[in-house]
Amino acid sequence: MNDIIQTIFKFLIIAFLVTACVEQDVKINDKSSESLRSMAVEKEEQRKVSCKGKYIPGEILVQFKDGTERNTIDVLQKKFHLKTKRILTPPNLFLMKILDGSSVGSVMERLRNCEEIQYAEPNYIRTVH
């Protein structure tokens, strides 16, 4: 249950940050919108600090773009030597294990060059305070 709550919380933060980034190119005069944006930046900075270096080696979170078909996901897993450990948010957020011993960073960089991938990041270890 705790994993589900953490996954939902992570999804909400990512959705909020993506929204803030999309709005970045729009000139905003409304102070409440600026306040929301500064909160998003602050939250992102806190997340970077609290997660720095603390992730599970050999595991990666991969978010596929909406509409990516299962057979495409299977092909990409084979290409990058990955295996699905768990589907966190069906149909497109996967926790994957790196099978060939490649570093999390190198796999992330290769995945980010695929048009079917929305994002890839380490499986950060988070604690609730």
C-alpha positions in Angstrom: 0.0 0.0 0.0 2.9 2.3 0.8 4.4 1.8 -2.7 1.0 2.7 -4.3 0.8 5.9 -2.3 4.4 6.8 -3.2 3.8 6.0 -6.8 0.7 8.2 -6.9 2.5 11.0 -5.1 5.4 10.8 -7.6 3.0 10.9 -10.5 1.3 14.0 -9.2 4.6 15.8 -8.7 5.7 14.9 -12.2 2.4 16.0 -13.7 2.6 19.3 -11.8 6.2 19.9 -12.9 5.5 19.1 -16.5 2.6 21.5 -16.4 4.9 24.2 -14.9 7.5 23.6 -17.6 4.9 23.8 -20.4 3.7 27.1 -19.0 7.3 28.4 -18.8 7.2 29.9 -22.3 4.0 31.8 -21.5 4.4 35.3 -20.1 2.4 35.3 -16.8 1.4 38.4 -14.9 -0.8 36.7 -12.4 1.0 36.5 -9.0 -0.8 33.3 -8.0 0.5 31.5 -11.1 4.0 32.8 -10.4 3.7 31.6 -6.9 2.7 28.1 -8.1 5.7 28.0 -10.5 8.2 29.0 -7.8 6.7 26.3 -5.5 7.2 23.7 -8.4 10.8 24.8 -8.8 11.4 24.6 -5.1 9.9 21.2 -4.9 12.1 20.0 -7.8 15.2 21.3 -6.1 14.2 19.6 -2.9 13.6 16.3 -4.8 17.0 16.6 -6.4 18.8 17.1 -3.1 16.9 14.4 -1.2 17.3 11.8 -3.9 20.9 12.5 -5.0 22.8 9.2 -5.2 20.1 7.2 -3.5 18.7 4.8 -6.0 18.5 1.1 -6.5 21.4 0.0 -8.8 20.3 -1.9 -11.8 16.7 -0.6 -11.8 15.1 2.1 -13.8 11.7 3.7 -14.1 10.5 4.2 -17.7 7.4 6.2 -18.7 6.3 5.4 -22.3 4.3 8.0 -24.2 0.6 7.5 -24.4 -0.3 5.1 -27.3 2.9 3.1 -27.2 1.9 -0.4 -28.1 3.0 -3.4 -26.0 4.9 -5.0 -28.8 7.0 -1.8 -29.2 7.7 -1.9 -25.4 8.8 -5.5 -25.8 11.1 -4.6 -28.7 12.7 -1.8 -26.7 13.2 -4.0 -23.7 15.1 -6.5 -25.8 17.1 -3.7 -27.5 18.2 -2.2 -24.2 18.5 -5.5 -22.2 15.7 -4.7 -19.8 13.1 -6.8 -18.1 9.8 -5.5 -16.6 9.8 -6.0 -12.8 6.4 -4.3 -12.4 4.0 -2.1 -14.2 3.5 0.8 -11.7 0.8 2.8 -13.5 -0.8 0.9 -16.4 -0.4 1.1 -19.2 2.9 3.1 -19.5 5.0 3.4 -16.3 7.3 0.5 -15.8 9.9 -0.5 -13.2 12.6 -2.3 -15.2 15.7 -4.3 -14.3 18.8 -3.8 -16.3 20.0 -7.2 -17.4 23.4 -6.6 -19.0 25.2 -4.8 -16.2 25.0 -1.3 -17.9 24.9 1.6 -15.5 21.6 3.3 -14.8 22.9 6.6 -16.2 24.0 5.1 -19.6 20.6 3.3 -20.0 18.7 6.5 -19.1 20.6 8.4 -21.8 20.0 5.8 -24.4 16.3 5.6 -23.5 15.9 9.4 -23.6 16.8 9.3 -27.3 13.8 7.0 -28.1 10.7 8.8 -29.4 8.5 6.4 -27.5 9.9 7.3 -24.1 8.5 10.2 -22.2 11.1 9.9 -19.4 13.5 7.5 -17.8 15.0 7.9 -14.3 16.6 5.9 -11.5 14.5 4.0 -9.1 15.1 6.5 -6.3 15.0 5.3 -2.7 12.6 7.6 -0.9 11.6 7.8 2.7 8.5 9.4 4.2 9.2 11.6 7.2 
